Amino acid sequence: MKIILFYGVSLIYISCFSQIENIIKIGYQKNTEVFAPYAPNMESYIQSGGKVASSSWSIYAQCAVFNRKRWSLLAGITFKKTNFIAEDRITNSIYYNNGNMVNYIYKDPIDYVSKSNSFGISAEFNYNLFANKIIRGQIGINSELYFLESFRAKYISQDTKGQFGQTIPIPEVGTIPKMFIYSASNISFYYRTSLNISPKISPAFKLSIGTNMHSDWNQFSKYAWLGLGFEVGFGQFKKDKNSDSDAPL
């Protein structure tokens, strides 16, 4: 019995050092905010009963730069979409008509809606916890830098024109065209479970927690999120148990 147990443990140990790592990963991640202090004006709006909502998702592609027995380093490109909405942000409009002050109440209160599309680069460090013929588990750190951004903001209401011709206002910051700027940077820690269903394709599920280090949105100056992602890995590096270097198949 002791001999069988010894060989069983040995096989598991060897499999950790002979596991297969993907050369290319393509993934999608949806983030849910768990901490999001907004700008002072928006915080006041929330405290007065206003409702806000924000969400983000990203897609990315990464390629293995280094691959060793226990760890690997990947780098690639990423696209992120961020949405923010403040419901019923404007309920009335005060203006003058023929010298008289008019307080117009919108039949459909105006929502503030903003969207951001960002392109950037990412780097990821993986550490292999375990592996066998069916699954493998990894922990790691991921960092993203965004340089190319397109921002849109507007007010939306079905009440497009008031009783006295009052139209929907325009946000102070409306449209920012695409340009090369340092718009955002993030860092996250994650756990990944990969399924070895094929010699060349490996799907994976990824759970992460992260925060931003920089954001040019005043509504998102500091926030944290939980991320749930799905990835597909293609190609393989075969781990060599007798060497610290790897050779592609």
SEDOTOR-65330 format. One line per 5 residues: number of its first residue (from 1); for each residue x, y, z of C-alpha. Coordinates in steps of 0.2 Angstrom, whole numbers, padded with zeros to 4 digits. Layout:
N
NUM) X:Y:Z | ... .
REM end
This chain:
249
1) 0000:0000:0000 | 0014:0012:0004 | 0023:0008:-0013 | 0006:0012:-0022 | 0004:0028:-0012 .
6) 0022:0033:-0016 | 0020:0030:-0035 | 0004:0039:-0035 | 0011:0055:-0027 | 0027:0054:-0038 .
11) 0016:0054:-0054 | 0006:0069:-0048 | 0022:0078:-0044 | 0030:0074:-0061 | 0014:0079:-0070 .
16) 0016:0097:-0062 | 0032:0098:-0071 | 0027:0090:-0087 | 0011:0100:-0090 | 0007:0108:-0106 .
21) 0005:0127:-0108 | -0004:0136:-0122 | 0006:0148:-0134 | -0009:0159:-0137 | -0024:0164:-0127 .
26) -0040:0173:-0132 | -0052:0178:-0118 | -0067:0188:-0113 | -0070:0195:-0095 | -0085:0203:-0087 .
31) -0082:0215:-0072 | -0094:0218:-0058 | -0089:0233:-0046 | -0088:0230:-0028 | -0081:0247:-0023 .
36) -0084:0263:-0033 | -0083:0280:-0025 | -0089:0292:-0037 | -0086:0310:-0040 | -0093:0322:-0027 .
41) -0107:0329:-0038 | -0112:0311:-0042 | -0111:0305:-0024 | -0123:0320:-0019 | -0135:0314:-0032 .
46) -0134:0296:-0026 | -0137:0302:-0008 | -0152:0311:-0014 | -0160:0295:-0020 | -0153:0295:-0038 .
51) -0148:0279:-0046 | -0132:0275:-0055 | -0125:0260:-0064 | -0108:0256:-0072 | -0101:0240:-0080 .
56) -0086:0235:-0091 | -0080:0220:-0101 | -0065:0217:-0111 | -0058:0205:-0124 | -0040:0201:-0126 .
61) -0027:0190:-0135 | -0010:0186:-0127 | 0005:0176:-0133 | 0017:0167:-0122 | 0034:0176:-0121 .
66) 0043:0165:-0108 | 0038:0148:-0102 | 0046:0138:-0088 | 0042:0123:-0077 | 0032:0133:-0064 .
71) 0029:0150:-0072 | 0025:0158:-0088 | 0024:0176:-0095 | 0012:0182:-0108 | 0009:0199:-0117 .
76) -0004:0205:-0129 | -0017:0217:-0134 | -0034:0221:-0125 | -0050:0230:-0129 | -0061:0237:-0115 .
81) -0079:0244:-0115 | -0085:0254:-0101 | -0103:0260:-0098 | -0110:0273:-0085 | -0128:0279:-0083 .
86) -0136:0290:-0071 | -0155:0288:-0072 | -0166:0303:-0071 | -0151:0315:-0069 | -0161:0330:-0074 .
91) -0179:0332:-0070 | -0182:0350:-0073 | -0176:0365:-0083 | -0177:0383:-0078 | -0176:0397:-0091 .
96) -0184:0413:-0096 | -0198:0415:-0109 | -0204:0433:-0113 | -0196:0439:-0097 | -0204:0426:-0086 .
101) -0195:0413:-0077 | -0201:0395:-0082 | -0198:0379:-0072 | -0201:0366:-0085 | -0203:0348:-0078 .
106) -0198:0335:-0091 | -0211:0321:-0094 | -0197:0309:-0096 | -0183:0314:-0084 | -0166:0315:-0093 .
111) -0153:0301:-0091 | -0135:0304:-0092 | -0126:0290:-0102 | -0108:0289:-0106 | -0097:0276:-0115 .
116) -0079:0273:-0117 | -0070:0261:-0129 | -0051:0259:-0125 | -0037:0249:-0133 | -0021:0245:-0124 .
121) -0008:0232:-0120 | -0007:0219:-0106 | 0005:0208:-0098 | 0002:0192:-0087 | 0012:0182:-0075 .
126) 0006:0164:-0072 | 0012:0152:-0058 | 0007:0134:-0059 | -0001:0127:-0044 | -0005:0109:-0050 .
131) -0009:0100:-0066 | -0014:0083:-0072 | -0021:0075:-0088 | -0038:0083:-0085 | -0036:0101:-0077 .
136) -0023:0113:-0072 | -0024:0127:-0059 | -0014:0143:-0060 | -0013:0160:-0050 | -0006:0176:-0057 .
141) -0005:0194:-0059 | -0012:0204:-0074 | -0008:0222:-0079 | -0016:0233:-0092 | -0011:0249:-0100 .
146) -0024:0259:-0111 | -0018:0272:-0123 | -0031:0273:-0137 | -0048:0279:-0131 | -0065:0285:-0138 .
151) -0077:0293:-0126 | -0095:0298:-0129 | -0107:0306:-0117 | -0125:0312:-0119 | -0141:0316:-0111 .
156) -0156:0305:-0116 | -0175:0308:-0114 | -0191:0304:-0124 | -0196:0322:-0120 | -0185:0330:-0134 .
161) -0193:0347:-0134 | -0202:0355:-0119 | -0218:0365:-0120 | -0208:0381:-0123 | -0196:0374:-0135 .
166) -0183:0369:-0122 | -0172:0356:-0129 | -0161:0343:-0120 | -0145:0350:-0114 | -0127:0345:-0119 .
171) -0115:0338:-0107 | -0100:0348:-0103 | -0089:0334:-0109 | -0098:0327:-0124 | -0087:0318:-0137 .
176) -0068:0315:-0136 | -0062:0308:-0153 | -0050:0293:-0153 | -0032:0299:-0149 | -0016:0292:-0141 .
181) -0017:0296:-0122 | -0014:0287:-0106 | -0032:0284:-0101 | -0031:0270:-0089 | -0021:0257:-0081 .
186) -0027:0242:-0071 | -0019:0228:-0060 | -0028:0212:-0055 | -0025:0195:-0046 | -0033:0179:-0053 .
191) -0035:0161:-0051 | -0037:0151:-0068 | -0044:0133:-0070 | -0040:0126:-0087 | -0047:0110:-0095 .
196) -0036:0099:-0105 | -0049:0092:-0117 | -0038:0092:-0133 | -0020:0092:-0137 | -0021:0108:-0145 .
201) -0036:0118:-0138 | -0038:0121:-0119 | -0053:0131:-0112 | -0052:0140:-0096 | -0062:0149:-0083 .
206) -0054:0164:-0074 | -0059:0172:-0057 | -0050:0189:-0053 | -0051:0204:-0042 | -0043:0220:-0047 .
211) -0042:0239:-0046 | -0037:0253:-0057 | -0021:0263:-0054 | -0026:0277:-0065 | -0041:0283:-0074 .
216) -0045:0299:-0084 | -0064:0297:-0079 | -0068:0308:-0064 | -0082:0296:-0061 | -0070:0282:-0059 .
221) -0055:0289:-0050 | -0054:0274:-0039 | -0063:0258:-0040 | -0062:0239:-0037 | -0070:0224:-0046 .
226) -0073:0206:-0047 | -0070:0198:-0064 | -0077:0182:-0072 | -0069:0177:-0088 | -0068:0163:-0101 .
231) -0053:0159:-0111 | -0047:0147:-0125 | -0029:0143:-0127 | -0021:0137:-0143 | -0005:0128:-0147 .
236) 0006:0121:-0134 | 0023:0122:-0125 | 0028:0105:-0119 | 0036:0105:-0102 | 0053:0096:-0101 .
241) 0055:0089:-0083 | 0074:0087:-0086 | 0076:0105:-0091 | 0071:0122:-0086 | 0068:0127:-0104 .
246) 0053:0123:-0115 | 0052:0119:-0133 | 0036:0121:-0144 | 0029:0105:-0151 .
REM end
